[in-house]
Amino acid sequence: MDAHERNEQRLTDLEIKVSYLEDTLDQLDRIIIEQQAQIDALIRELTHLRQQAPEPGTARTLRDELPPHY
C-alpha cells in the first residue's frame, strides 16, 4: 500500500467517524429538546401547584386540623 492509498484510507476512516459523530450529535440534540420540554412542563405544573397551595401562616379551618383517621 503506497502513501496515496494510506491517505485515502485515512480520509475514508475520518469521514466515517465524522458521520457517526454527526449522527450522535443529532440524537443528543433531540434528547436535549425533549428534556427541555419536560422541564418546561414541570415548571408550569409546579407554578400551578404553588398557586393552589395555601399561603404559609394563613388560618386553617378546624376540619383541616382533624387527624387523618377521622
PyMOL commands that place a pseudoatom at each C-alpha (Angstrom):
pseudoatom trace, name=CA, resn=MET, resi=1, chain=A, elem=C, hetatm=0, pos=[0.000, 0.000, 0.000]
pseudoatom trace, name=CA, resn=ASP, resi=2, chain=A, elem=C, hetatm=0, pos=[1.563, 3.264, -1.057]
pseudoatom trace, name=CA, resn=ALA, resi=3, chain=A, elem=C, hetatm=0, pos=[1.271, 6.641, 0.650]
pseudoatom trace, name=CA, resn=HIS, resi=4, chain=A, elem=C, hetatm=0, pos=[-1.620, 7.747, -1.559]
pseudoatom trace, name=CA, resn=GLU, resi=5, chain=A, elem=C, hetatm=0, pos=[-3.675, 4.664, -0.705]
pseudoatom trace, name=CA, resn=ARG, resi=6, chain=A, elem=C, hetatm=0, pos=[-2.928, 5.104, 3.010]
pseudoatom trace, name=CA, resn=ASN, resi=7, chain=A, elem=C, hetatm=0, pos=[-4.024, 8.719, 2.855]
pseudoatom trace, name=CA, resn=GLU, resi=8, chain=A, elem=C, hetatm=0, pos=[-7.207, 7.721, 1.014]
pseudoatom trace, name=CA, resn=GLN, resi=9, chain=A, elem=C, hetatm=0, pos=[-7.937, 5.088, 3.659]
pseudoatom trace, name=CA, resn=ARG, resi=10, chain=A, elem=C, hetatm=0, pos=[-7.272, 7.547, 6.477]
pseudoatom trace, name=CA, resn=LEU, resi=11, chain=A, elem=C, hetatm=0, pos=[-9.559, 10.097, 4.805]
pseudoatom trace, name=CA, resn=THR, resi=12, chain=A, elem=C, hetatm=0, pos=[-12.289, 7.482, 4.404]
pseudoatom trace, name=CA, resn=ASP, resi=13, chain=A, elem=C, hetatm=0, pos=[-11.938, 6.447, 8.051]
pseudoatom trace, name=CA, resn=LEU, resi=14, chain=A, elem=C, hetatm=0, pos=[-12.177, 10.069, 9.161]
pseudoatom trace, name=CA, resn=GLU, resi=15, chain=A, elem=C, hetatm=0, pos=[-15.263, 10.634, 7.027]
pseudoatom trace, name=CA, resn=ILE, resi=16, chain=A, elem=C, hetatm=0, pos=[-16.911, 7.593, 8.613]
pseudoatom trace, name=CA, resn=LYS, resi=17, chain=A, elem=C, hetatm=0, pos=[-16.074, 8.841, 12.101]
pseudoatom trace, name=CA, resn=VAL, resi=18, chain=A, elem=C, hetatm=0, pos=[-17.432, 12.301, 11.310]
pseudoatom trace, name=CA, resn=SER, resi=19, chain=A, elem=C, hetatm=0, pos=[-20.626, 10.725, 10.012]
pseudoatom trace, name=CA, resn=TYR, resi=20, chain=A, elem=C, hetatm=0, pos=[-21.088, 8.787, 13.257]
pseudoatom trace, name=CA, resn=LEU, resi=21, chain=A, elem=C, hetatm=0, pos=[-20.324, 11.902, 15.304]
pseudoatom trace, name=CA, resn=GLU, resi=22, chain=A, elem=C, hetatm=0, pos=[-22.898, 13.926, 13.354]
pseudoatom trace, name=CA, resn=ASP, resi=23, chain=A, elem=C, hetatm=0, pos=[-25.498, 11.224, 13.989]
pseudoatom trace, name=CA, resn=THR, resi=24, chain=A, elem=C, hetatm=0, pos=[-24.671, 11.161, 17.694]
pseudoatom trace, name=CA, resn=LEU, resi=25, chain=A, elem=C, hetatm=0, pos=[-24.870, 14.939, 17.875]
pseudoatom trace, name=CA, resn=ASP, resi=26, chain=A, elem=C, hetatm=0, pos=[-28.296, 14.899, 16.199]
pseudoatom trace, name=CA, resn=GLN, resi=27, chain=A, elem=C, hetatm=0, pos=[-29.512, 12.309, 18.706]
pseudoatom trace, name=CA, resn=LEU, resi=28, chain=A, elem=C, hetatm=0, pos=[-28.221, 14.373, 21.609]
pseudoatom trace, name=CA, resn=ASP, resi=29, chain=A, elem=C, hetatm=0, pos=[-29.900, 17.490, 20.216]
pseudoatom trace, name=CA, resn=ARG, resi=30, chain=A, elem=C, hetatm=0, pos=[-33.239, 15.658, 20.081]
pseudoatom trace, name=CA, resn=ILE, resi=31, chain=A, elem=C, hetatm=0, pos=[-32.790, 14.423, 23.646]
pseudoatom trace, name=CA, resn=ILE, resi=32, chain=A, elem=C, hetatm=0, pos=[-31.995, 17.932, 24.873]
pseudoatom trace, name=CA, resn=ILE, resi=33, chain=A, elem=C, hetatm=0, pos=[-35.086, 19.318, 23.145]
pseudoatom trace, name=CA, resn=GLU, resi=34, chain=A, elem=C, hetatm=0, pos=[-37.257, 16.613, 24.755]
pseudoatom trace, name=CA, resn=GLN, resi=35, chain=A, elem=C, hetatm=0, pos=[-35.733, 17.235, 28.174]
pseudoatom trace, name=CA, resn=GLN, resi=36, chain=A, elem=C, hetatm=0, pos=[-36.270, 20.969, 27.886]
pseudoatom trace, name=CA, resn=ALA, resi=37, chain=A, elem=C, hetatm=0, pos=[-39.928, 20.364, 27.036]
pseudoatom trace, name=CA, resn=GLN, resi=38, chain=A, elem=C, hetatm=0, pos=[-40.219, 18.138, 30.121]
pseudoatom trace, name=CA, resn=ILE, resi=39, chain=A, elem=C, hetatm=0, pos=[-38.541, 20.779, 32.283]
pseudoatom trace, name=CA, resn=ASP, resi=40, chain=A, elem=C, hetatm=0, pos=[-40.898, 23.453, 30.954]
pseudoatom trace, name=CA, resn=ALA, resi=41, chain=A, elem=C, hetatm=0, pos=[-43.920, 21.239, 31.702]
pseudoatom trace, name=CA, resn=LEU, resi=42, chain=A, elem=C, hetatm=0, pos=[-42.655, 20.570, 35.230]
pseudoatom trace, name=CA, resn=ILE, resi=43, chain=A, elem=C, hetatm=0, pos=[-42.113, 24.279, 35.847]
pseudoatom trace, name=CA, resn=ARG, resi=44, chain=A, elem=C, hetatm=0, pos=[-45.673, 25.018, 34.686]
pseudoatom trace, name=CA, resn=GLU, resi=45, chain=A, elem=C, hetatm=0, pos=[-47.028, 22.262, 36.945]
pseudoatom trace, name=CA, resn=LEU, resi=46, chain=A, elem=C, hetatm=0, pos=[-45.008, 23.486, 39.925]
pseudoatom trace, name=CA, resn=THR, resi=47, chain=A, elem=C, hetatm=0, pos=[-46.218, 27.037, 39.361]
pseudoatom trace, name=CA, resn=HIS, resi=48, chain=A, elem=C, hetatm=0, pos=[-49.800, 25.793, 39.186]
pseudoatom trace, name=CA, resn=LEU, resi=49, chain=A, elem=C, hetatm=0, pos=[-49.394, 23.779, 42.402]
pseudoatom trace, name=CA, resn=ARG, resi=50, chain=A, elem=C, hetatm=0, pos=[-47.845, 26.741, 44.203]
pseudoatom trace, name=CA, resn=GLN, resi=51, chain=A, elem=C, hetatm=0, pos=[-50.802, 28.888, 43.192]
pseudoatom trace, name=CA, resn=GLN, resi=52, chain=A, elem=C, hetatm=0, pos=[-53.196, 26.283, 44.635]
pseudoatom trace, name=CA, resn=ALA, resi=53, chain=A, elem=C, hetatm=0, pos=[-51.298, 25.805, 47.899]
pseudoatom trace, name=CA, resn=PRO, resi=54, chain=A, elem=C, hetatm=0, pos=[-52.431, 27.897, 50.854]
pseudoatom trace, name=CA, resn=GLU, resi=55, chain=A, elem=C, hetatm=0, pos=[-50.177, 30.740, 51.842]
pseudoatom trace, name=CA, resn=PRO, resi=56, chain=A, elem=C, hetatm=0, pos=[-47.968, 29.988, 54.844]
pseudoatom trace, name=CA, resn=GLY, resi=57, chain=A, elem=C, hetatm=0, pos=[-49.406, 31.377, 58.062]
pseudoatom trace, name=CA, resn=THR, resi=58, chain=A, elem=C, hetatm=0, pos=[-52.977, 31.583, 56.775]
pseudoatom trace, name=CA, resn=ALA, resi=59, chain=A, elem=C, hetatm=0, pos=[-55.757, 30.479, 59.085]
pseudoatom trace, name=CA, resn=ARG, resi=60, chain=A, elem=C, hetatm=0, pos=[-56.873, 26.913, 58.569]
pseudoatom trace, name=CA, resn=THR, resi=61, chain=A, elem=C, hetatm=0, pos=[-60.310, 25.553, 59.228]
pseudoatom trace, name=CA, resn=LEU, resi=62, chain=A, elem=C, hetatm=0, pos=[-60.992, 23.180, 62.084]
pseudoatom trace, name=CA, resn=ARG, resi=63, chain=A, elem=C, hetatm=0, pos=[-61.637, 20.429, 59.533]
pseudoatom trace, name=CA, resn=ASP, resi=64, chain=A, elem=C, hetatm=0, pos=[-58.073, 20.834, 58.279]
pseudoatom trace, name=CA, resn=GLU, resi=65, chain=A, elem=C, hetatm=0, pos=[-56.846, 20.209, 61.812]
pseudoatom trace, name=CA, resn=LEU, resi=66, chain=A, elem=C, hetatm=0, pos=[-58.575, 16.802, 62.201]
pseudoatom trace, name=CA, resn=PRO, resi=67, chain=A, elem=C, hetatm=0, pos=[-56.254, 13.800, 62.393]
pseudoatom trace, name=CA, resn=PRO, resi=68, chain=A, elem=C, hetatm=0, pos=[-56.212, 11.687, 59.261]
pseudoatom trace, name=CA, resn=HIS, resi=69, chain=A, elem=C, hetatm=0, pos=[-58.026, 8.720, 60.908]
pseudoatom trace, name=CA, resn=TYR, resi=70, chain=A, elem=C, hetatm=0, pos=[-61.320, 10.670, 61.183]
for i in range(1, 70): cmd.bond("trace and resi %d" % i, "trace and resi %d" % (i + 1))
show_as sticks, trace
zoom trace
